[in-house]
Amino acid sequence: MSQQKHYPPHLDLQPVMHVEGTVRLPGSKSISNRTLLLAALAGGSTTIVDLLASDDTMVMLGALHSLGIQWEQLDERTHIVHGANGVLPVHQADLFMGNAGTAIRPLTAALAVIGGDYTLHGVSRMHERPIGDLVDALNAVGAQIEYTGAAGYPPLRIRRGHIHAARLSVRGNVSSQFLTALLMAAPLMASGHAVSIDVEGELISKPYIEITLNLMRRFGVTVEQDGWQSFTVQPGQRYASPGTIHVEGDASSASYFLAAGAIGGGPVRVVGVGRDSIQGDVRFAEALEQMGATITRGDNWIEASSNGVLKAIDADFNHIPDAAMTIAVAALYADGTSTLRNIASWRVKETDRLAAMATELRKLGALVEEGADYLAITPPAAIAAATIDTYDDHRMAMCFSLATLDGKARRGNAMRINDPQCVAKTFPDYFEAFAGIARETLF
């Protein structure tokens, strides 16, 4: 992978009077880690172009190497993964998963189905992020997964089990990654019979399931849907390399620059995602439009601009929980109280994002009401300078850089970002990219 930027313990950002320019996005984390695992499970070799270079993809690449999957990096943009055709060369391994939910959850399902003797563990926060619904679904049909720490959470020990059922069931209201994991592993179970997965209750973050289904099709496996309640993989389907696959730019990362264009005038264009993106987070642009920004879209780009005055928003953000964090900071520039609803999944992310966002927004002078699954934000008369704690959460660091921006209603202020290195999880060069659209800095 490419050399990553290393930041000091804190980064001081000065107020920015205007933003304008073009940003080429890093590859999507969600697409990158799904593609890596599918390529490893497929028959044949897959060339992956524009794979994200970040902590989370390094975790997945490291795990695949430990499992005996051969891969190489040809240049800055190109990796080749040599698939193992549904088996793994190494049957015993100790895997460090960092804090990468997009790595540990699909790998848990795949390893449980393929069989072996594996341990999976990560950083301390990973051991606080739930995985019980996925483990319960797998153990109920013959997998042998044990908790070596607190029940319901990593670390995990996976032993060789025997998957015997044709129907699985998983809760849908905690993390869509549990369903993604079962879907990706389903073809490995469906050798002689169809495998169906039922979703209990509401399924959150549906656009992320659409990414999973789209990529499975690219690798030759079609999933039949009964709405969002049941998914079936017919027998005899196996993953096969598509040859070459291009990773889209990260739509969640696009949110910061599109919001910057909406707050700071713009225009700001992001390149790497467009109107035909398979990522649900491109719908973030629709939320900015509701707030009064002007959005234009091309095949491979989206652009945002505004007159600097944003309207308050009251909306359900269950479908784009990651990008919705950016709306919480954009709300500082709105003309009234904004309410972000149905975001309970924030509490089980890299940190408890509902609590963290409320705490840091209050430092800036905002009046914040934190509910079990919502956040209501009333902007201050003027944004206060502050030291922002990031909770080892990349999105906290990136979101609060936006509070330096000028807006017609409320002038941004200086921000000290503690532990800026946390952006390496998905966007190692974020602060350089952000500085690249700053046209006037007030010292």
Secondary structure, 3 states (H helix, E strand, C coil): CCCCCCCCCEEEECCEEEEEEEEECCECHHHHHHHHHHHHHCECEEEEECCCCCHHHHHHHHHHHHCCCEEEECCCCEEEEECCCCCCCCCEEEEECCCCHHHHHHHHHHHHHHCCEEEEECCCCHHHCCCHHHHHHHHCCCCEEEECCCCCCCCEEEECCCCCCCEEEEECCCCHHHHHHHHHHHHHHCCCCCEEEEEECCCCCHHHHHHHHHHHHHCCCCEEEECCCEEEECCCCCCECCCEEECCECHHHHHHHHHHHHHHEEEEEEECCCCCCCCHHHHHHHHHHHCCCEEEECCCEEEEECCCCECCCEEECCCCHHHHHHHHHHHHHECCCEEEECCHHHHHCCCCHHHHHHHHHHHCCCEEEECCCEEEEECCCCCCCEEECCCCCHHHHHHHHHHHECCCCCCCCCEEEECHHHHHHCCCCHHHHHHHHEEEECC
